[in-house]
Amino acid sequence: MVNIAIAGFQHETNCFSLIQTTLEDFMQADCWPAYTKGDAILSTFNQMNIPISGFIEEAKNQKFNLEPLLWCSALPSGKVEQATFDHISAQIISKLKQCKNIDGVYLDLHGAMVTSEMDDPEGVLLSRVRWIVGPDTPIVASLDLHANVTPQMLKAANMLISYRTYPHVDMAETGKRAAKALKQLFKKPNNYKQKAIRQVPFKIALPFQSTMQNPAKDIYERLEIIEEKYSINLSLNLGFPLADNASCYPTLVGFGKNANKLNKIMDQFAEEITLKKQEFKGKLWSIDEAIQHAMNQKIPPGKPIIFADTQDNPGGGGSGDVMEIVKSLAKHNAKNAIAAIICDPDAAYLAHNTPLGKSFKTKIGGKTSVANQSPLEGEFTVKSIGKGEFTGTGPFYKGCPINLGPMALLSIKGTDVEIIVSSKKMQAADRAIFNHLNVSPAQRSIVCLKSSVHFRADFQSMASDILVVAAPGVNYAKQI
């Protein structure tokens, strides 16, 4: 039985956000588990759609003995404080040094972290791990589809295995693929000894990277065909442009036996992707344009129109409290509309201290440093409340224990518009958010979700139409 050290350190950094990411952000539970160390990792992540969960499950089949170090993540936000990166990476290295007779290493990384002093901290971490385990010990890392892969990351790792879906419904499956890849490196190391990387020369805005739509859907289907035909391992990362550095372009990474053959395949496939540039451009609706369009439609029962409030998406570093779409829905007297999730712990507190059916006056949202926006001031009626503790049921958050603190469903007095408020940020990508407050989103006419693409996994099937709406926020969605 081989001994595998495992660890996870995840952050997707939006360099346009002014909210620095600190150690406290990595320690607390939100829509992902809290900082976890040692053997607790083996039980905490059971049956979740998280890469390390899939790796642990597949490790049993591969007869791996696991040495769990630590796992942590923080919600997407601004640059990670350098001291925080140094502390967590030092913990990983220290725990790795204490392990005896390690045969391999698996790291559950994101790939788009940026610190206050480093553009490529994951490349640094992988290099530090390499220095500890030596040149002959296999290192495999799983990466997010939005990873900004660098030559340093490629040099330090034996193999990089990335998600192939956006929404990321295959995170656990990617962890399983990483475990199988590690097994192959033990059995046939020469089959994947050659490495190659190609950077695609254009950036792709997040709302138009979805693999549920073309061109990404066709490209990833083509990737699997090429991989099987030529017996190589390929990963395509569409990149996280909001990291705003030289690495935030799409990258194609390949591993194979023959360098000439691998490089030829990589050149051809990278050119195929480059020719798709114009197909990645999609429509961004203005707020008023989207509302007028929705109000002019005859919306079928049970088939709402969905607004993707992409630029305030907490899943990409947004503050989650921009109210401009909500204010416009109220102004236009939109019927049967609901918006989720507005992060405002003060409003949630007031709701929990107001009897059901009664109202309170306050200002909601608009409290963070986002330009061209302001709070929604008014009177709000409490429709329902919840503790904010529930389990994800949709394909993306499936099995994850979610803790958003006190939550409430509020109606804006004098309108037919409702909002869901929470005490912690989370992108609205799971129907469990609504179910927790006894709300049926399918029974609404307009559903505004603070999400870019992940909502599609659980909501696209119910939608009569989906409009990507450009409200203020730091999760910039314009094609670059």
N, C-alpha and C positions, 0 to 999 in steps of 0.2 A: 504493500500500500504506500502511495506517495503522499508526502506532506505538502499542503498548499496553504500559504499565508494569504488571507483575504482582508481587504479593507475598502472603504468607500469615502470619497470626499467630493461633494458635488456643489457647484455653484455656476449659474449662468449669469454673467455680469453685463448689465446695461450701463455703458459708460456715459450715457446721457442723463442718468439718474444722479441726483445729488445726495441720495441717501446711502451713506457708507454702510457696508456689511461688516458686522462685528462678531465677536465670539458668541455673544448672547444669541444672535440669530441662528447660529449652528447648533446651539444647545437645546433649543425649545422645539416641541412638537407643534406642527400646524397641519398642513395637508399631507405631510410625510412624517415618519417617526422622528423622535428626538435623538440627540447624540447617544449612540449606543456603543458599548465596548465589550470586548471579550466574548465569552460564551453566550451572552444574552443575544448576540447577533443571530445565532443559529435558531433561536425560537421567535424573536421579534418579527422577522420578515417572512414568516411562513405564509404562503398563498397570496402574496402581494404582487402587483404588477410593477416590480422594481428589479433592476438587473441582478443585484446581489441575491434576491430571492430565487430567481431562476438558476443562478450559478449553484447555490446551495442545494437545490433540488436535484440538479443534474450531477452534482459531485457524488451523490450517493450511487448513481448508476455507474459512474466512472471509478468507483472505489477510491475516492480521494479522502484523505484524512485532513480536515480543515483546522487551521490555526487562525481563528478570527481575531483581528487587531482592533479596529474601530470603524464605525460608519457614521457619517453626518452629512447634512445638507442644509442649505438655507434658501429661502425663496429668492427668485431673481430680483436683483436690486443693483445699487451702485457698486463701485469697486470694493473688493475685499480689503479690509484693513491689513496692512503687511504683517503686523504683529500677530493677527489672527491666523493668517496662513502659516507663518513661521511656527506658531504654537501647535497647530493641528498636524502639520507635516512632521514636526519634530516628534510628536506623539506616535505617529505611524512608524517613523524610522526607529524610535526607541523600542517599541514593541516588537518590530521586526528583528532587531538585533538580539532580542531575548529568546527568539524562537530557535530551536535546535533542529538541524538536519532538514532544512527547507529545500524541497525539490522544485517548487514553482511558486509564482506570485500572481494573484488576480486582484486588479484594482477596478472598482466601480466609480468611474469618473464621468464628468460631464464633457469637458473639452473646450468650454468657452469661458473659463474663469479668467479674470483680470484682477490684479491687486494694485494697491496704490503705488507699487514700485516695479511690478513685473507684468509684461504683456503675455507671458507664457508660463504661468506658475505650474501648470500640469506637466509641461516638459521638464521643468526643474524637479518636480516631485518624482517623476519617472526616472530621471537621471540619478537622483539620490538613492532610489531603490536599487537601481542597477549597480551603483557603486557598492552597496551593502552585499548584494547576493552574488556579485561577480558576473563575468561575461557568459558563463555557460548555463545559468539558471533561467529557464523560460519565464518571461513576464508577459501576461496578456491583460489588456485593459479593455473594458467596454466603454463606448462613448455614445453620447447623445447624437441624434441626427443633425443637430445644430452645432456640433463641435467645430471649432476652428483649428484644424489639425496642422501641426507644425513639423518641420524636419527634425527638431529636437525630440518631439514625442515619438516620431517614427524610429529614430535612431536608438532610443532607450528601450523600446518595447519590441518583443518578438512578433507580436501581432496586436492589431487594433480592430475591434469588432464593434460596429455601430448599428444603431436602430435603423430599420428600413421602413418605418411607418411614421406619418405625422397626420393625425394624432398618434402619439406614441403608444399604441396598443400592444407593441411587441417588446416592451422593456424586459419583462421576465424572460421572454423567448431569447432575447439577445444575451442575457446572462447564461442561458443554457448553451447557446452557440459558442460563447466564450469558454465554457468548461470543455465542450467537445473539441474546440480548437487547441486548448492546452493539452488535451490527451493526444491529439495528432502531433503536436510538437515533441512529445515524449516518444511516440512510435516512429514517426517519419520526419525528423527535423529538417532534412534537406529539401523536402517538398515545398517548404515555405521560407527558405533561407533568403531568397532574393526579395527586396522591397522596392517599391516605387511610389511616388506621390506626384500628383498633377493638380495644380490650382486652376480652377475655371475663372476666366477673366471678367466676371461680372457678379454683382451682388443680387440676392433675391430677397425681396421684402417678405417677412414672415407669413402674412395672410395668404400668400400665393405659392407657398411651398407644400401645400397639402398633398399627400400621396393618395388621397381619395379622389383627386382630380388630375387631369392632364395639365401640363406635360410630366409632372413628377411621377404619376402613376405608371405611365408607359416606361419611363426611364428606369424605375426600380424593377419592373418586370424584365426589362432588357438586361439589367445587371445580373439577375439570377440566371438567366439563360447563358450569358457569357461566362459566368463563374463555373457553371456546371460543364459547359462545352469544353473549356480549356483547363479544368482541374486547378483553378487558382482560387484565392480568397480575395474578395473585393469589398470595400466599404465606400459608400458615397455619403459625404456629409454636406448638406446644403448650406451650412454656415449660419452664424449668428451675427448679422451685420451690425447690431447694436453694441457689440464689443468695440467697434470703431477703431480697429487697428489693422495692420498690414496682413493679418491672417484670417480676416473675417469674410473670406470668399469661399465658395464651394470647393471642396477638395475630394479627389478620388485617390484612394489608397489601395495598393495591391500587394499581395504576397504570393510568390510562386517559386518554382524550381529553376526555371531557365530565365536569365535576366533579359536576353534579347527578345524572347517571346513575350515576356511580361510587359516590357516597355512598349512594344509594338501594340499590344492590346490596349494598354493604358492610353497611348496617344490617340488611337482610333476612337475609343469610347469617350475620352475627354472632348474630342472634336465634335462628336455627336451631341453631347450635352451643350456645348458652346453654341451650336446652331439652333438650340431651342430658346435662346435668350428672349426673343420677343413674345414667346408663348407664356412666359412666366409673368407677364404684366397683366394685372387685373384691375377692375374698377373699384375706386374708392368713392363712396357716396358722401356728400355733405349731409349734415344732420337734417336740415330742413328738406332737402331733396328726398332723403330716405323716408321721412315721415309722410310727406305728401304722396309719395309713391304708395306707401303701405295703406294710407287712408283712402286711396282711390281704388284699391283692389277689393274684390269680393272674396274674402278669406274663408276657405272651407272650414267647417267645424272640425276641431281636433288637428288642424294643420296651420299653426301660426306662422307669421313671417318673423324671422330671427334677424336681429341687428347684432352684428359682431362689433362690440366697442373695443376695437383692436388696440388703439393707441393708449388706452388706460388699462390694458391687460396686465394684472399682477403676475401672470405667468411669463411675462417678458420684461418685468421690471417696473411696470406701471404702479401708481400709488393706490389704485382701486377706489378712489373717492372723488373722481371728476364727475360732476352732476349735469353737464351741459346737455346730454341727450335726454335725461330725465326732465330737466327744466323745459326743453322744447316739446316733449310729449305732453306735459301739462299745459303749456301755452297753447298748443294746437288742439287741445281737448281730445287727444287720441283716446279711443275707446278700448277698454279691456286690455290694457298694457301693463307689463311688469318688467322691472329691471333688477339684475342681481350680478354680483354682490357688491354692495357699497360698504367699504370698510370705515366704520365710524363707531368706536367703542363708546363714546359719550351718548350717541343716539340709542345704541343698544341698551345702555344702562338706564336711560330714561324710559325706554319701552318696558323694561323689566320692572320698573317701579311705577307703572301706570296700569290700572285695571284694563282687562280686555274690553274692547269696545269703546274705551275712553280715549281722549286725545291730549296731546301736549304740543306746545309751541317750541320750536328750536331752529337752529341752522344745521343742516346735514351736509357732510362732505365739504369739498373745496378747501381742505385745511392743510394741504401739502403744497410744496413749492413747484406748482405746475402753472405755466403761463396761460393767460386768456381763459380763466375759469374762476368760478366763485361758488360759495355754498348755495344750497337750496333752502331758502327761508320760508317757513310756513307752519301750518298746523297738521299734525299727523295722527291718524287713528291706529291704535294697536289692534291688529287682526289676529296675530298669534305670536308666541314666543317659543324659544328653544334654548337648550344649554349649549348648542353648537358642537355636540359630541355625537358623531355618527360614523358609519362605515361607508366608504365609496362603493357604489354598485355598478357604475358604468365601466366600459372597457378600459378607460384610461386610469381612473383612480381605484379600480376594482380591488377590494380587500383591504384598502388602506384605512387605518383608524384616523379620522379627521377631528381636529380640535380647534374650533374657531372662536371659542368663548361665547358669551351670550349673543344670541341672534334674535331677530324679530322680523315679522312681516308687517309693513306699515302701508296704509293708504294715504295719499295726499288729499287732504280735505278739499272738497269742491271739484275734484277731478275723478276720472276713472283709471287713474294710474297708481300702481303699487310698487313698492321697493322692498328688497330684502337687505337688511343691514347686519353686519357681523362685527366682532371685536378684533378679529385678525384677518389678514388678507388671504384670499384664495381666488384663483380664476374660476369662473362659473362653467365648469366642464363636466358636471355630474348631476343627474336628476335628483340624487340623494339630497342635495342642497335644498331643493324645493319640497321634497317629500318630508324632510325633517320638520318643516313648518306647515305641513298638511296643504301644500299647494300643488295643483296639477298644471304644469306649464303648457301642456297640450290644449288645455281649455282656455288659454289666453289667445288674443288676436295678434299682439305684438309682444315678443319676448326679447329684451335687450340683455345680452350676456357680455360681461367683461372677460373676453377671451378672443384669441386670434384664430385658432384652428382646432385646439383640443376639444372644444365643445362639440365638434362635428361627430365625434365617436358616439356620443349619447343623445344628441339632439337632431342631427341631420335627417334622420328617418322620419321625424315628426313635422319637419318644416315644409311649408308650401313654397318658401323662397328664403334665401339667405343674402343679406346685404352687409358688406363690409363698410362700416361707417367711420369716418374720420373725425372724431371728437378730439379735443386737446389731450395731450399726454406725452410721455417720454418714450413710448414704445413705437417709434416712428415707422410708418408703414409705406411711405412713398418709395417707389422703385428707384434705386440708386444707379 
